Amino acid sequence: VWNYGISEFYLFSVLMMKKSIKYLFIILLTGLAVCISADFFLQKGFKNSHDDVIGKLNEIINDSTYFDVVCFGSSRALAHFNPIIIEKETGLTAFNAGLNGGCFVDFNALLKVYLESHPPPKMLVVHIDDFTFETQTISELPRYLPYISNDILYDNLKPYDNTFIAVRYIKFLRLMYYNDLLKWIAIKSLFHIEAGEQYKMTNGYRVNNSRWLPGMDAVL
């Protein structure tokens, strides 16, 4: 009887283990499907966005509009090169390609991508900061992850962060890196939600940055 009880207990344990493995497999499969679906829909939102940094990168990477002047730089370039004023004063069309935390690593990669899809500009303006050539890292990696399939961008950025290699082949991993702002940009685009003034871009320029601070003219 004792041996029979042990055999019965062992069989019950095996059956429970198989059932647990089955449930675990279903959970993992469901989680995988959710992650792939979420990545797909966010990617669709990014592709159609015209707002904030994603709208700017879409224009650099996916558009082909010609500009006479293209300006690269960090947040200082982002805030101070107003394409509307440049065109008004010079008659030349301009695009602001400045990025928060942008350094030579960013400029080099994005200029190569830009020239792949756009005619060369008449003038290239690069704002130089004290960290422009010293920084050998990517300060804001998540903004590039929606474009991981672009070969030029990938080849020029992967030496500075191994994350690009992993995300290149397992794309839903980028969900871990998207911050709330990037997710909100994708959702707004996906559901056609009107962007707030702080997110709208005109030729890569934040339209709400056109107002000088009091006393700035005296400084200049």
Summary of the structure (lengths in Angstrom):
residues: 220
radius of gyration: 24.5
end to end distance: 97.5
largest distance: 99.2
contacts: 629
relative contact order: 0.16
helix: 62%
strand: 8%
